[in-house]
């Protein structure tokens, strides 16, 4: 069954419809931030919904903090691609292929 993903930031649902810096992958549920700003610091919780099961489940909160030393840690520059080997689509339908550039 299809799942949908949303993120809660400091107990408020993130509205990412008009946000060009942040994106939620509906394929993986991952939240991507293009450039972390001081106001992004806080607790993030992923919420997964299943319309078929009529249920929503929340994951544990994850704290985002700014590093003062500017070190990227595990997120050194890279391109992350998660395309399936073959993608099928009906004529006239929409397809989403996700590719993300991470790091500085």
Secondary structure as the mmCIF struct_conf table of DSSP 4:
data_model
#
loop_
_struct_conf.conf_type_id
_struct_conf.id
_struct_conf.beg_label_comp_id
_struct_conf.beg_label_asym_id
_struct_conf.beg_label_seq_id
_struct_conf.end_label_comp_id
_struct_conf.end_label_asym_id
_struct_conf.end_label_seq_id
STRN STRN1 UNK A 4 UNK A 9
TURN_TY1_P TURN_TY1_P1 UNK A 10 UNK A 11
STRN STRN2 UNK A 12 UNK A 13
TURN_TY1_P TURN_TY1_P2 UNK A 17 UNK A 18
BEND BEND1 UNK A 20 UNK A 21
STRN STRN3 UNK A 22 UNK A 24
TURN_TY1_P TURN_TY1_P3 UNK A 26 UNK A 28
STRN STRN4 UNK A 31 UNK A 33
BEND BEND2 UNK A 34 UNK A 35
HELX_RH_3T_P HELX_RH_3T_P1 UNK A 38 UNK A 40
STRN STRN5 UNK A 42 UNK A 50
TURN_TY1_P TURN_TY1_P4 UNK A 51 UNK A 54
STRN STRN6 UNK A 55 UNK A 58
STRN STRN7 UNK A 62 UNK A 64
TURN_TY1_P TURN_TY1_P5 UNK A 68 UNK A 69
TURN_TY1_P TURN_TY1_P6 UNK A 73 UNK A 74
BEND BEND3 UNK A 77 UNK A 77
STRN STRN8 UNK A 78 UNK A 81
BEND BEND4 UNK A 85 UNK A 86
TURN_TY1_P TURN_TY1_P7 UNK A 91 UNK A 92
STRN STRN9 UNK A 99 UNK A 102
#
